Amino acid sequence: MPKMKTKSGAKKRFKISATGKVMYAQSGKRHGMIKRTNKQIRDHRGTTAMFETDGYNVKRYFLPNG
């Protein structure tokens, strides 16, 4: 059988934590900061863990070797 390849877009967007959760960067921080409140900018800082069902699908279909 051929090997399953990791989707190249997914490997740039997701990381798998040591406990197996899928981590992703929160959206809304690329441009247009002037129209966002300071609270929104603070809350979208850093990475966050995906919900379990979404993370399961990412690991299964996009990051099979992750």
PDB file of N, H, CA, C and O in Angstrom:
ATOM      1  N   MET A   1       0.839  -1.193   0.000  1.00  0.00           N
ATOM      2  CA  MET A   1       0.000   0.000   0.000  1.00  0.00           C
ATOM      3  C   MET A   1       0.882   1.254   0.000  1.00  0.00           C
ATOM      4  O   MET A   1       1.942   1.272   0.625  1.00  0.00           O
ATOM      5  N   PRO A   2       0.443   2.286  -0.694  1.00  0.00           N
ATOM      6  CA  PRO A   2       1.208   3.536  -0.632  1.00  0.00           C
ATOM      7  C   PRO A   2       1.034   4.215   0.719  1.00  0.00           C
ATOM      8  O   PRO A   2       0.045   4.012   1.424  1.00  0.00           O
ATOM      9  N   LYS A   3       2.016   5.018   1.048  1.00  0.00           N
ATOM     10  H   LYS A   3       2.819   5.184   0.475  1.00  0.00           H
ATOM     11  CA  LYS A   3       1.955   5.737   2.320  1.00  0.00           C
ATOM     12  C   LYS A   3       0.965   6.890   2.222  1.00  0.00           C
ATOM     13  O   LYS A   3       0.763   7.457   1.148  1.00  0.00           O
ATOM     14  N   MET A   4       0.342   7.236   3.367  1.00  0.00           N
ATOM     15  H   MET A   4       0.507   6.775   4.240  1.00  0.00           H
ATOM     16  CA  MET A   4      -0.540   8.397   3.407  1.00  0.00           C
ATOM     17  C   MET A   4       0.306   9.642   3.609  1.00  0.00           C
ATOM     18  O   MET A   4       1.175   9.679   4.480  1.00  0.00           O
ATOM     19  N   LYS A   5       0.047  10.656   2.803  1.00  0.00           N
ATOM     20  H   LYS A   5      -0.659  10.625   2.096  1.00  0.00           H
ATOM     21  CA  LYS A   5       0.799  11.893   2.923  1.00  0.00           C
ATOM     22  C   LYS A   5       0.050  12.864   3.829  1.00  0.00           C
ATOM     23  O   LYS A   5      -1.181  12.886   3.859  1.00  0.00           O
ATOM     24  N   THR A   6       0.814  13.664   4.564  1.00  0.00           N
ATOM     25  H   THR A   6       1.814  13.646   4.540  1.00  0.00           H
ATOM     26  CA  THR A   6       0.253  14.747   5.355  1.00  0.00           C
ATOM     27  C   THR A   6      -0.115  15.888   4.421  1.00  0.00           C
ATOM     28  O   THR A   6       0.653  16.228   3.521  1.00  0.00           O
ATOM     29  N   LYS A   7      -1.296  16.486   4.632  1.00  0.00           N
ATOM     30  H   LYS A   7      -1.920  16.210   5.363  1.00  0.00           H
ATOM     31  CA  LYS A   7      -1.687  17.646   3.831  1.00  0.00           C
ATOM     32  C   LYS A   7      -0.770  18.819   4.174  1.00  0.00           C
ATOM     33  O   LYS A   7      -0.611  19.163   5.345  1.00  0.00           O
ATOM     34  N   SER A   8      -0.168  19.430   3.154  1.00  0.00           N
ATOM     35  H   SER A   8      -0.297  19.150   2.202  1.00  0.00           H
ATOM     36  CA  SER A   8       0.841  20.450   3.414  1.00  0.00           C
ATOM     37  C   SER A   8       0.227  21.711   4.018  1.00  0.00           C
ATOM     38  O   SER A   8       0.907  22.428   4.750  1.00  0.00           O
ATOM     39  N   GLY A   9      -1.037  21.996   3.729  1.00  0.00           N
ATOM     40  H   GLY A   9      -1.590  21.413   3.134  1.00  0.00           H
ATOM     41  CA  GLY A   9      -1.684  23.142   4.348  1.00  0.00           C
ATOM     42  C   GLY A   9      -1.944  22.914   5.821  1.00  0.00           C
ATOM     43  O   GLY A   9      -1.884  23.848   6.620  1.00  0.00           O
ATOM     44  N   ALA A  10      -2.234  21.673   6.185  1.00  0.00           N
ATOM     45  H   ALA A  10      -2.283  20.914   5.536  1.00  0.00           H
ATOM     46  CA  ALA A  10      -2.551  21.352   7.579  1.00  0.00           C
ATOM     47  C   ALA A  10      -1.304  21.379   8.455  1.00  0.00           C
ATOM     48  O   ALA A  10      -1.373  21.763   9.623  1.00  0.00           O
ATOM     49  N   LYS A  11      -0.176  20.976   7.901  1.00  0.00           N
ATOM     50  H   LYS A  11      -0.120  20.664   6.953  1.00  0.00           H
ATOM     51  CA  LYS A  11       1.025  20.962   8.741  1.00  0.00           C
ATOM     52  C   LYS A  11       1.507  22.362   9.068  1.00  0.00           C
ATOM     53  O   LYS A  11       2.251  22.555  10.030  1.00  0.00           O
ATOM     54  N   LYS A  12       1.084  23.356   8.264  1.00  0.00           N
ATOM     55  H   LYS A  12       0.480  23.199   7.483  1.00  0.00           H
ATOM     56  CA  LYS A  12       1.425  24.739   8.571  1.00  0.00           C
ATOM     57  C   LYS A  12       0.466  25.352   9.583  1.00  0.00           C
ATOM     58  O   LYS A  12       0.813  26.330  10.244  1.00  0.00           O
ATOM     59  N   ARG A  13      -0.731  24.795   9.714  1.00  0.00           N
ATOM     60  H   ARG A  13      -1.013  24.000   9.177  1.00  0.00           H
ATOM     61  CA  ARG A  13      -1.768  25.416  10.533  1.00  0.00           C
ATOM     62  C   ARG A  13      -1.997  24.745  11.877  1.00  0.00           C
ATOM     63  O   ARG A  13      -2.487  25.392  12.803  1.00  0.00           O
ATOM     64  N   PHE A  14      -1.658  23.466  12.013  1.00  0.00           N
ATOM     65  H   PHE A  14      -1.260  22.940  11.260  1.00  0.00           H
ATOM     66  CA  PHE A  14      -1.971  22.723  13.221  1.00  0.00           C
ATOM     67  C   PHE A  14      -0.728  22.093  13.813  1.00  0.00           C
ATOM     68  O   PHE A  14       0.208  21.733  13.098  1.00  0.00           O
ATOM     69  N   LYS A  15      -0.731  21.963  15.144  1.00  0.00           N
ATOM     70  H   LYS A  15      -1.490  22.255  15.725  1.00  0.00           H
ATOM     71  CA  LYS A  15       0.304  21.209  15.859  1.00  0.00           C
ATOM     72  C   LYS A  15      -0.425  20.251  16.785  1.00  0.00           C
ATOM     73  O   LYS A  15      -1.543  20.528  17.218  1.00  0.00           O
ATOM     74  N   ILE A  16       0.204  19.132  17.088  1.00  0.00           N
ATOM     75  H   ILE A  16       1.113  18.907  16.736  1.00  0.00           H
ATOM     76  CA  ILE A  16      -0.388  18.174  18.014  1.00  0.00           C
ATOM     77  C   ILE A  16       0.376  18.270  19.328  1.00  0.00           C
ATOM     78  O   ILE A  16       1.602  18.172  19.352  1.00  0.00           O
ATOM     79  N   SER A  17      -0.363  18.464  20.426  1.00  0.00           N
ATOM     80  H   SER A  17      -1.360  18.544  20.407  1.00  0.00           H
ATOM     81  CA  SER A  17       0.261  18.630  21.735  1.00  0.00           C
ATOM     82  C   SER A  17       0.725  17.278  22.261  1.00  0.00           C
ATOM     83  O   SER A  17       0.465  16.238  21.655  1.00  0.00           O
ATOM     84  N   ALA A  18       1.409  17.309  23.387  1.00  0.00           N
ATOM     85  H   ALA A  18       1.620  18.154  23.880  1.00  0.00           H
ATOM     86  CA  ALA A  18       1.934  16.075  23.972  1.00  0.00           C
ATOM     87  C   ALA A  18       0.815  15.149  24.425  1.00  0.00           C
ATOM     88  O   ALA A  18       0.996  13.932  24.460  1.00  0.00           O
ATOM     89  N   THR A  19      -0.342  15.711  24.772  1.00  0.00           N
ATOM     90  H   THR A  19      -0.489  16.700  24.744  1.00  0.00           H
ATOM     91  CA  THR A  19      -1.468  14.878  25.202  1.00  0.00           C
ATOM     92  C   THR A  19      -2.345  14.454  24.044  1.00  0.00           C
ATOM     93  O   THR A  19      -3.335  13.753  24.251  1.00  0.00           O
ATOM     94  N   GLY A  20      -2.004  14.866  22.813  1.00  0.00           N
ATOM     95  H   GLY A  20      -1.200  15.435  22.644  1.00  0.00           H
ATOM     96  CA  GLY A  20      -2.738  14.426  21.638  1.00  0.00           C
ATOM     97  C   GLY A  20      -3.796  15.394  21.152  1.00  0.00           C
ATOM     98  O   GLY A  20      -4.541  15.077  20.224  1.00  0.00           O
ATOM     99  N   LYS A  21      -3.880  16.571  21.761  1.00  0.00           N
ATOM    100  H   LYS A  21      -3.275  16.828  22.514  1.00  0.00           H
ATOM    101  CA  LYS A  21      -4.861  17.548  21.313  1.00  0.00           C
ATOM    102  C   LYS A  21      -4.305  18.320  20.124  1.00  0.00           C
ATOM    103  O   LYS A  21      -3.095  18.506  19.995  1.00  0.00           O
ATOM    104  N   VAL A  22      -5.210  18.765  19.262  1.00  0.00           N
ATOM    105  H   VAL A  22      -6.193  18.614  19.367  1.00  0.00           H
ATOM    106  CA  VAL A  22      -4.807  19.545  18.090  1.00  0.00           C
ATOM    107  C   VAL A  22      -4.854  21.017  18.470  1.00  0.00           C
ATOM    108  O   VAL A  22      -5.894  21.526  18.887  1.00  0.00           O
ATOM    109  N   MET A  23      -3.719  21.696  18.322  1.00  0.00           N
ATOM    110  H   MET A  23      -2.874  21.282  17.982  1.00  0.00           H
ATOM    111  CA  MET A  23      -3.608  23.109  18.656  1.00  0.00           C
ATOM    112  C   MET A  23      -3.619  23.932  17.365  1.00  0.00           C
ATOM    113  O   MET A  23      -3.073  23.521  16.341  1.00  0.00           O
ATOM    114  N   TYR A  24      -4.258  25.109  17.442  1.00  0.00           N
ATOM    115  H   TYR A  24      -4.701  25.444  18.274  1.00  0.00           H
ATOM    116  CA  TYR A  24      -4.318  25.984  16.271  1.00  0.00           C
ATOM    117  C   TYR A  24      -4.248  27.430  16.718  1.00  0.00           C
ATOM    118  O   TYR A  24      -4.586  27.755  17.856  1.00  0.00           O
ATOM    119  N   ALA A  25      -3.804  28.304  15.810  1.00  0.00           N
ATOM    120  H   ALA A  25      -3.530  28.040  14.886  1.00  0.00           H
ATOM    121  CA  ALA A  25      -3.752  29.740  16.087  1.00  0.00           C
ATOM    122  C   ALA A  25      -5.137  30.320  15.851  1.00  0.00           C
ATOM    123  O   ALA A  25      -5.811  29.959  14.886  1.00  0.00           O
ATOM    124  N   GLN A  26      -5.560  31.215  16.727  1.00  0.00           N
ATOM    125  H   GLN A  26      -5.013  31.509  17.511  1.00  0.00           H
ATOM    126  CA  GLN A  26      -6.890  31.784  16.601  1.00  0.00           C
ATOM    127  C   GLN A  26      -6.932  32.808  15.473  1.00  0.00           C
ATOM    128  O   GLN A  26      -5.936  33.465  15.171  1.00  0.00           O
ATOM    129  N   SER A  27      -8.091  32.927  14.866  1.00  0.00           N
ATOM    130  H   SER A  27      -8.900  32.393  15.112  1.00  0.00           H
ATOM    131  CA  SER A  27      -8.234  33.806  13.708  1.00  0.00           C
ATOM    132  C   SER A  27      -8.513  35.233  14.152  1.00  0.00           C
ATOM    133  O   SER A  27      -8.818  35.496  15.316  1.00  0.00           O
ATOM    134  N   GLY A  28      -8.401  36.144  13.200  1.00  0.00           N
ATOM    135  H   GLY A  28      -8.153  35.931  12.255  1.00  0.00           H
ATOM    136  CA  GLY A  28      -8.750  37.530  13.450  1.00  0.00           C
ATOM    137  C   GLY A  28      -7.608  38.393  13.927  1.00  0.00           C
ATOM    138  O   GLY A  28      -7.839  39.416  14.572  1.00  0.00           O
ATOM    139  N   LYS A  29      -6.369  38.008  13.624  1.00  0.00           N
ATOM    140  H   LYS A  29      -6.180  37.177  13.100  1.00  0.00           H
ATOM    141  CA  LYS A  29      -5.222  38.792  14.098  1.00  0.00           C
ATOM    142  C   LYS A  29      -4.296  39.224  12.960  1.00  0.00           C
ATOM    143  O   LYS A  29      -3.180  39.672  13.227  1.00  0.00           O
ATOM    144  N   ARG A  30      -4.720  39.106  11.709  1.00  0.00           N
ATOM    145  H   ARG A  30      -5.626  38.742  11.493  1.00  0.00           H
ATOM    146  CA  ARG A  30      -3.828  39.414  10.591  1.00  0.00           C
ATOM    147  C   ARG A  30      -3.865  40.891  10.222  1.00  0.00           C
ATOM    148  O   ARG A  30      -2.823  41.501   9.984  1.00  0.00           O
ATOM    149  N   HIS A  31      -5.052  41.460  10.174  1.00  0.00           N
ATOM    150  H   HIS A  31      -5.898  40.964  10.367  1.00  0.00           H
ATOM    151  CA  HIS A  31      -5.170  42.861   9.781  1.00  0.00           C
ATOM    152  C   HIS A  31      -6.470  43.402  10.364  1.00  0.00           C
ATOM    153  O   HIS A  31      -7.279  42.647  10.903  1.00  0.00           O
ATOM    154  N   GLY A  32      -6.666  44.722  10.253  1.00  0.00           N
ATOM    155  H   GLY A  32      -6.008  45.335   9.816  1.00  0.00           H
ATOM    156  CA  GLY A  32      -7.887  45.337  10.751  1.00  0.00           C
ATOM    157  C   GLY A  32      -7.951  45.424  12.262  1.00  0.00           C
ATOM    158  O   GLY A  32      -9.033  45.347  12.843  1.00  0.00           O
ATOM    159  N   MET A  33      -6.796  45.584  12.908  1.00  0.00           N
ATOM    160  H   MET A  33      -5.917  45.647  12.436  1.00  0.00           H
ATOM    161  CA  MET A  33      -6.780  45.642  14.370  1.00  0.00           C
ATOM    162  C   MET A  33      -7.474  46.884  14.913  1.00  0.00           C
ATOM    163  O   MET A  33      -7.929  46.897  16.057  1.00  0.00           O
ATOM    164  N   ILE A  34      -7.555  47.923  14.094  1.00  0.00           N
ATOM    165  H   ILE A  34      -7.185  47.913  13.165  1.00  0.00           H
ATOM    166  CA  ILE A  34      -8.101  49.182  14.595  1.00  0.00           C
ATOM    167  C   ILE A  34      -9.600  49.065  14.880  1.00  0.00           C
ATOM    168  O   ILE A  34     -10.133  49.773  15.734  1.00  0.00           O
ATOM    169  N   LYS A  35     -10.270  48.174  14.165  1.00  0.00           N
ATOM    170  H   LYS A  35      -9.838  47.599  13.470  1.00  0.00           H
ATOM    171  CA  LYS A  35     -11.706  48.022  14.390  1.00  0.00           C
ATOM    172  C   LYS A  35     -12.029  46.993  15.466  1.00  0.00           C
ATOM    173  O   LYS A  35     -13.194  46.864  15.844  1.00  0.00           O
ATOM    174  N   ARG A  36     -11.048  46.261  15.973  1.00  0.00           N
ATOM    175  H   ARG A  36     -10.102  46.366  15.666  1.00  0.00           H
ATOM    176  CA  ARG A  36     -11.277  45.276  17.024  1.00  0.00           C
ATOM    177  C   ARG A  36     -11.078  45.932  18.389  1.00  0.00           C
ATOM    178  O   ARG A  36     -10.288  46.864  18.540  1.00  0.00           O
ATOM    179  N   THR A  37     -11.804  45.431  19.364  1.00  0.00           N
ATOM    180  H   THR A  37     -12.446  44.674  19.241  1.00  0.00           H
ATOM    181  CA  THR A  37     -11.619  45.950  20.715  1.00  0.00           C
ATOM    182  C   THR A  37     -10.343  45.363  21.307  1.00  0.00           C
ATOM    183  O   THR A  37      -9.851  44.335  20.842  1.00  0.00           O
ATOM    184  N   ASN A  38      -9.813  46.016  22.327  1.00  0.00           N
ATOM    185  H   ASN A  38     -10.213  46.851  22.704  1.00  0.00           H
ATOM    186  CA  ASN A  38      -8.613  45.500  22.983  1.00  0.00           C
ATOM    187  C   ASN A  38      -8.873  44.138  23.590  1.00  0.00           C
ATOM    188  O   ASN A  38      -7.973  43.299  23.627  1.00  0.00           O
ATOM    189  N   LYS A  39     -10.080  43.901  24.066  1.00  0.00           N
ATOM    190  H   LYS A  39     -10.811  44.583  24.036  1.00  0.00           H
ATOM    191  CA  LYS A  39     -10.438  42.604  24.647  1.00  0.00           C
ATOM    192  C   LYS A  39     -10.379  41.497  23.591  1.00  0.00           C
ATOM    193  O   LYS A  39      -9.906  40.395  23.867  1.00  0.00           O
ATOM    194  N   GLN A  40     -10.862  41.796  22.382  1.00  0.00           N
ATOM    195  H   GLN A  40     -11.246  42.692  22.157  1.00  0.00           H
ATOM    196  CA  GLN A  40     -10.794  40.808  21.308  1.00  0.00           C
ATOM    197  C   GLN A  40      -9.348  40.480  20.964  1.00  0.00           C
ATOM    198  O   GLN A  40      -8.995  39.316  20.775  1.00  0.00           O
ATOM    199  N   ILE A  41      -8.515  41.515  20.883  1.00  0.00           N
ATOM    200  H   ILE A  41      -8.803  42.461  21.037  1.00  0.00           H
ATOM    201  CA  ILE A  41      -7.111  41.308  20.531  1.00  0.00           C
ATOM    202  C   ILE A  41      -6.421  40.473  21.607  1.00  0.00           C
ATOM    203  O   ILE A  41      -5.635  39.582  21.285  1.00  0.00           O
ATOM    204  N   ARG A  42      -6.702  40.749  22.874  1.00  0.00           N
ATOM    205  H   ARG A  42      -7.340  41.473  23.135  1.00  0.00           H
ATOM    206  CA  ARG A  42      -6.127  39.966  23.974  1.00  0.00           C
ATOM    207  C   ARG A  42      -6.598  38.522  23.941  1.00  0.00           C
ATOM    208  O   ARG A  42      -5.805  37.601  24.130  1.00  0.00           O
ATOM    209  N   ASP A  43      -7.883  38.326  23.702  1.00  0.00           N
ATOM    210  H   ASP A  43      -8.528  39.075  23.549  1.00  0.00           H
ATOM    211  CA  ASP A  43      -8.447  36.980  23.779  1.00  0.00           C
ATOM    212  C   ASP A  43      -7.988  36.078  22.637  1.00  0.00           C
ATOM    213  O   ASP A  43      -7.983  34.856  22.781  1.00  0.00           O
ATOM    214  N   HIS A  44      -7.603  36.667  21.502  1.00  0.00           N
ATOM    215  H   HIS A  44      -7.607  37.660  21.385  1.00  0.00           H
ATOM    216  CA  HIS A  44      -7.163  35.860  20.368  1.00  0.00           C
ATOM    217  C   HIS A  44      -5.657  35.640  20.342  1.00  0.00           C
ATOM    218  O   HIS A  44      -5.125  35.151  19.346  1.00  0.00           O
ATOM    219  N   ARG A  45      -4.969  35.989  21.409  1.00  0.00           N
ATOM    220  H   ARG A  45      -5.401  36.386  22.218  1.00  0.00           H
ATOM    221  CA  ARG A  45      -3.518  35.826  21.483  1.00  0.00           C
ATOM    222  C   ARG A  45      -3.173  34.350  21.684  1.00  0.00           C
ATOM    223  O   ARG A  45      -3.872  33.634  22.401  1.00  0.00           O
ATOM    224  N   GLY A  46      -2.107  33.909  21.054  1.00  0.00           N
ATOM    225  H   GLY A  46      -1.540  34.491  20.471  1.00  0.00           H
ATOM    226  CA  GLY A  46      -1.606  32.555  21.297  1.00  0.00           C
ATOM    227  C   GLY A  46      -2.403  31.476  20.574  1.00  0.00           C
ATOM    228  O   GLY A  46      -3.139  31.756  19.628  1.00  0.00           O
ATOM    229  N   THR A  47      -2.247  30.255  21.031  1.00  0.00           N
ATOM    230  H   THR A  47      -1.649  30.027  21.799  1.00  0.00           H
ATOM    231  CA  THR A  47      -2.912  29.115  20.417  1.00  0.00           C
ATOM    232  C   THR A  47      -3.961  28.563  21.362  1.00  0.00           C
ATOM    233  O   THR A  47      -3.955  28.859  22.557  1.00  0.00           O
ATOM    234  N   THR A  48      -4.861  27.758  20.816  1.00  0.00           N
ATOM    235  H   THR A  48      -4.866  27.517  19.846  1.00  0.00           H
ATOM    236  CA  THR A  48      -5.897  27.130  21.621  1.00  0.00           C
ATOM    237  C   THR A  48      -6.124  25.718  21.108  1.00  0.00           C
ATOM    238  O   THR A  48      -5.751  25.386  19.983  1.00  0.00           O
ATOM    239  N   ALA A  49      -6.736  24.893  21.940  1.00  0.00           N
ATOM    240  H   ALA A  49      -7.039  25.163  22.854  1.00  0.00           H
ATOM    241  CA  ALA A  49      -6.990  23.501  21.565  1.00  0.00           C
ATOM    242  C   ALA A  49      -8.323  23.401  20.839  1.00  0.00           C
ATOM    243  O   ALA A  49      -9.290  24.084  21.178  1.00  0.00           O
ATOM    244  N   MET A  50      -8.353  22.538  19.836  1.00  0.00           N
ATOM    245  H   MET A  50      -7.568  21.983  19.561  1.00  0.00           H
ATOM    246  CA  MET A  50      -9.574  22.303  19.093  1.00  0.00           C
ATOM    247  C   MET A  50     -10.532  21.443  19.904  1.00  0.00           C
ATOM    248  O   MET A  50     -10.114  20.728  20.814  1.00  0.00           O
ATOM    249  N   PHE A  51     -11.814  21.511  19.573  1.00  0.00           N
ATOM    250  H   PHE A  51     -12.154  22.092  18.834  1.00  0.00           H
ATOM    251  CA  PHE A  51     -12.762  20.578  20.166  1.00  0.00           C
ATOM    252  C   PHE A  51     -12.380  19.162  19.752  1.00  0.00           C
ATOM    253  O   PHE A  51     -11.779  18.953  18.698  1.00  0.00           O
ATOM    254  N   GLU A  52     -12.735  18.194  20.592  1.00  0.00           N
ATOM    255  H   GLU A  52     -13.223  18.364  21.448  1.00  0.00           H
ATOM    256  CA  GLU A  52     -12.267  16.818  20.369  1.00  0.00           C
ATOM    257  C   GLU A  52     -12.692  16.249  19.028  1.00  0.00           C
ATOM    258  O   GLU A  52     -11.891  15.610  18.346  1.00  0.00           O
ATOM    259  N   THR A  53     -13.953  16.472  18.636  1.00  0.00           N
ATOM    260  H   THR A  53     -14.604  16.991  19.190  1.00  0.00           H
ATOM    261  CA  THR A  53     -14.430  15.878  17.389  1.00  0.00           C
ATOM    262  C   THR A  53     -13.756  16.497  16.177  1.00  0.00           C
ATOM    263  O   THR A  53     -13.417  15.796  15.224  1.00  0.00           O
ATOM    264  N   ASP A  54     -13.557  17.832  16.213  1.00  0.00           N
ATOM    265  H   ASP A  54     -13.832  18.401  16.987  1.00  0.00           H
ATOM    266  CA  ASP A  54     -12.859  18.483  15.109  1.00  0.00           C
ATOM    267  C   ASP A  54     -11.403  18.041  15.060  1.00  0.00           C
ATOM    268  O   ASP A  54     -10.862  17.790  13.983  1.00  0.00           O
ATOM    269  N   GLY A  55     -10.772  17.946  16.223  1.00  0.00           N
ATOM    270  H   GLY A  55     -11.212  18.150  17.097  1.00  0.00           H
ATOM    271  CA  GLY A  55      -9.383  17.506  16.285  1.00  0.00           C
ATOM    272  C   GLY A  55      -9.210  16.083  15.794  1.00  0.00           C
ATOM    273  O   GLY A  55      -8.208  15.751  15.160  1.00  0.00           O
ATOM    274  N   TYR A  56     -10.198  15.239  16.092  1.00  0.00           N
ATOM    275  H   TYR A  56     -11.012  15.508  16.607  1.00  0.00           H
ATOM    276  CA  TYR A  56     -10.152  13.859  15.617  1.00  0.00           C
ATOM    277  C   TYR A  56     -10.143  13.819  14.096  1.00  0.00           C
ATOM    278  O   TYR A  56      -9.374  13.068  13.496  1.00  0.00           O
ATOM    279  N   ASN A  57     -10.992  14.624  13.474  1.00  0.00           N
ATOM    280  H   ASN A  57     -11.616  15.235  13.961  1.00  0.00           H
ATOM    281  CA  ASN A  57     -11.045  14.644  12.012  1.00  0.00           C
ATOM    282  C   ASN A  57      -9.765  15.197  11.407  1.00  0.00           C
ATOM    283  O   ASN A  57      -9.309  14.703  10.375  1.00  0.00           O
ATOM    284  N   VAL A  58      -9.178  16.212  12.029  1.00  0.00           N
ATOM    285  H   VAL A  58      -9.548  16.613  12.866  1.00  0.00           H
ATOM    286  CA  VAL A  58      -7.918  16.776  11.514  1.00  0.00           C
ATOM    287  C   VAL A  58      -6.822  15.720  11.594  1.00  0.00           C
ATOM    288  O   VAL A  58      -6.067  15.537  10.639  1.00  0.00           O
ATOM    289  N   LYS A  59      -6.730  15.027  12.721  1.00  0.00           N
ATOM    290  H   LYS A  59      -7.343  15.176  13.496  1.00  0.00           H
ATOM    291  CA  LYS A  59      -5.681  14.010  12.865  1.00  0.00           C
ATOM    292  C   LYS A  59      -5.900  12.843  11.910  1.00  0.00           C
ATOM    293  O   LYS A  59      -4.939  12.273  11.393  1.00  0.00           O
ATOM    294  N   ARG A  60      -7.143  12.491  11.677  1.00  0.00           N
ATOM    295  H   ARG A  60      -7.923  12.954  12.098  1.00  0.00           H
ATOM    296  CA  ARG A  60      -7.430  11.329  10.846  1.00  0.00           C
ATOM    297  C   ARG A  60      -7.207  11.598   9.363  1.00  0.00           C
ATOM    298  O   ARG A  60      -6.621  10.774   8.661  1.00  0.00           O
ATOM    299  N   TYR A  61      -7.672  12.747   8.888  1.00  0.00           N
ATOM    300  H   TYR A  61      -8.148  13.416   9.459  1.00  0.00           H
ATOM    301  CA  TYR A  61      -7.645  12.995   7.451  1.00  0.00           C
ATOM    302  C   TYR A  61      -6.483  13.866   6.987  1.00  0.00           C
ATOM    303  O   TYR A  61      -6.021  13.719   5.856  1.00  0.00           O
ATOM    304  N   PHE A  62      -6.004  14.765   7.836  1.00  0.00           N
ATOM    305  H   PHE A  62      -6.379  14.884   8.755  1.00  0.00           H
ATOM    306  CA  PHE A  62      -5.015  15.732   7.373  1.00  0.00           C
ATOM    307  C   PHE A  62      -3.628  15.511   7.959  1.00  0.00           C
ATOM    308  O   PHE A  62      -2.633  15.830   7.309  1.00  0.00           O
ATOM    309  N   LEU A  63      -3.540  14.971   9.172  1.00  0.00           N
ATOM    310  H   LEU A  63      -4.349  14.712   9.699  1.00  0.00           H
ATOM    311  CA  LEU A  63      -2.247  14.732   9.806  1.00  0.00           C
ATOM    312  C   LEU A  63      -2.122  13.263  10.219  1.00  0.00           C
ATOM    313  O   LEU A  63      -2.025  12.966  11.410  1.00  0.00           O
ATOM    314  N   PRO A  64      -2.123  12.355   9.265  1.00  0.00           N
ATOM    315  CA  PRO A  64      -2.115  10.942   9.632  1.00  0.00           C
ATOM    316  C   PRO A  64      -0.843  10.502  10.337  1.00  0.00           C
ATOM    317  O   PRO A  64      -0.859   9.518  11.076  1.00  0.00           O
ATOM    318  N   ASN A  65       0.264  11.216  10.123  1.00  0.00           N
ATOM    319  H   ASN A  65       0.277  12.016   9.523  1.00  0.00           H
ATOM    320  CA  ASN A  65       1.534  10.837  10.744  1.00  0.00           C
ATOM    321  C   ASN A  65       1.858  11.692  11.954  1.00  0.00           C
ATOM    322  O   ASN A  65       2.941  11.565  12.526  1.00  0.00           O
ATOM    323  N   GLY A  66       0.939  12.562  12.357  1.00  0.00           N
ATOM    324  H   GLY A  66       0.059  12.665  11.893  1.00  0.00           H
ATOM    325  CA  GLY A  66       1.207  13.526  13.404  1.00  0.00           C
ATOM    326  C   GLY A  66       1.173  12.960  14.797  1.00  0.00           C
ATOM    327  O   GLY A  66       1.387  13.689  15.765  1.00  0.00           O
TER     328      GLY A  66
END
